[in-house]
Amino acid sequence: MKKSTSAFIAALLITSLLAGVMFLIGQDALGTSTAKAEAAAISTQVPADTVTQYEQIVQQYQQRETQFQAQIAQATDQINTANQQIQQYQSLLQQLQSAGLITIASDGSVTVNQTNQSGFGHSPGG
């Protein structure tokens, strides 16, 4: 009976020791997380002048964005105008080629065909 009593006392001591260690670790963890939360709450208090500076920076970026959007719109208009002009030039070149006045080679070079049509640029004999 002495062996079972001593075994019971040993198990009780080990269990108590483990419970105490777990309690201390839990308290340390709780204290650490509470301290971190308090530190975070303190560090999130930003001075008003810093907030004002950030607001001004955001406003500057918004103004820049507006300027960039205006520049993009202007560039898009210029590209559209240039594309229209290119189409007009292509149409003119096709008409001149169809009339036999020019020849466009596969490399893109243009040759003006000489014609003796009156009114094209010079009159014969003059």
Secondary structure as UniProt FT lines:
FT   HELIX           2..43
FT   HELIX           48..98
FT   TURN            99..100
FT   STRAND          102..104
FT   TURN            106..107
FT   STRAND          110..112
FT   TURN            118..119
FT   TURN            124..125
//
